[in-house]
Structure formats: structure tokens, C-alpha cells
Amino acid sequence: MQIRNSVSDDLAKIFELYRIATEYMKSKNQVSWPEFPRELIEAEIAENRQWKILIEGKIACVWASTLTDELIWGKANDEPSLYIHRIAANPDFRGQNLVKTIVNWADDYCITNGLKFVRMDTVGFNEGLIKHYQKLGFDFLGTKKLVNTNGLPDHYNDGDICLFQREAKI
């Protein structure tokens, strides 16, 4: 298992995994992702903020990261943190604790880069996901209604967001 930055050649697979994740969300009557602009993913790749887990040379999971997320986190954005977005797993690799792998990677990233927190959010109240993230050491900080969603993907208009945070662990 390897964690690497995504590259332009991964775009088709990234969008395939996003489509699969979106269909899964819809099947569970959850707030689902919109189709993300290609330019957004291309920019993340160019800025080394789009990641992948490789297992036997195949993309098992993708996600994006950023070091700032003011529209979602407000004043808490001032605390040095790594924000993780859009985790999408390849169904061929489900059950392999890929999110735990990402959390461990995030801890290492935070320690290496002097960051205090790993943070995530999700739109809509998904009890199963809340419990899953709590098992991975995240505190569920509650829900929040975003006032300004300009610049955020469209699904942020579809409900309150749930906020998750954990201190980076060695």
C-alpha cells in the first residue's frame, strides 16, 4: 500500500470514484455530491493537494486536502490544521480500513508540517458516518448552517454540515 499525490493521468479514475460515491450516497438517501468541476480537481493535482492510495498498482481511494477552510470553519481556520475532503473509495478495496489509513497519513502530515488538527466535514446528518469518524478518534463538534457558500461545491447548500476534528497523534 502506498500513498502518493494524484497525477493528471488519474483524472478519469478520480471522477469514476466520485460517481460511484455519489450513487452510493443517493442510494442511502443522503446528501450527495454534485459533479465537481474538472478545473477544481486539476488545480488540486497541480497544487499537490489531491491524493491516492495505491494497492498493487491500482487506485484504491482518493481524497483532497487543504490547509485552509475558512468558509466552513470560520475563526477556527486560524488554528494550524489539515482539512480532508471528498474521500472516495474504490469498491474493489472496501473493507480495508482505507479511511484509517488516511487518518494515519494525516497525523504524520500534521506532525511533519507543524499542524495541530485533522479536520473533516460532511453535509447532512449521517449517524453511521458520525460513528465511523468517532471510532477513528475524531470528536464530533456538532452541526452548523453555513451562511456563505460562495466558492463551495453545490451540495453545501443542501443542509447543515457536521464538523469533525482530532488532534494530530504521533
Salt bridges, closest charged atoms under 4 A:
ASP10 OD2 - LYS52 NZ 2.68
GLU16 OE2 - LYS13 NZ 3.46
GLU23 OE2 - LYS26 NZ 3.90
GLU42 OE2 - ARG38 NE 3.07
GLU44 OE1 - ARG86 NH2 2.38
GLU47 OE1 - ARG49 NE 2.75
ASP69 OD2 - HIS85 NE2 2.67
GLU79 OE1 - ARG119 NH2 2.37
ASP107 OD2 - ARG166 NH2 2.67
ASP121 OD2 - HIS85 ND1 3.55
